[in-house]
């Protein structure tokens, strides 16, 4: 991480004008940065918002903080920009990171935009129904190609397939909790 980014929050903690720090953060953010540098700059920008919020009051204070929040969203968009265009997949990843860090509201407009443009609002396929369908196909195949097979084998194949699908849906949830 570049020294001017790494020491920014420490310099800010010693006091100073939030406007100067805002401008420095914007200048640093306009450069090519690593993800760690982007995160450090966004954290410093959060400190600037807190400094400005303490200074401002009433409508003027509200407008200052709102302007700083809009700048924060521009930073997220810049981080997700590829060849001059916002990459929705990158924007979804960046906004998810910000939500996980507690800096962004999951219901924010920028997050909804990111999710909508990568197809995140489409209904999910169900592994249970997929497994049951596969079991039905296998069961019918067994019924007609196995001598002495009854229709009960079809029902058993459907139940087994649905059970396998249920386990397939459950495993990612179990592993995500184990990592947490």
Buried (B, 14 or more C-beta within 10 A) or exposed (E): EEEEBEEBBEEBEEEEEBEEBBEBBBEBBEEEBEEEBBBBBBBBBBBBBEBBBEEBEEEEBEEBBEEBBEBBBEBBBBBBEEEEEBBBBBBBBBBBBBBEEEBBEEEBEBBBBBBEBBEBEEEEEBBBEBBBBBBBBBBBBBBEEEEEBEEEBBEBBBBBBBBBBBEBBEEEEEEEEEEE
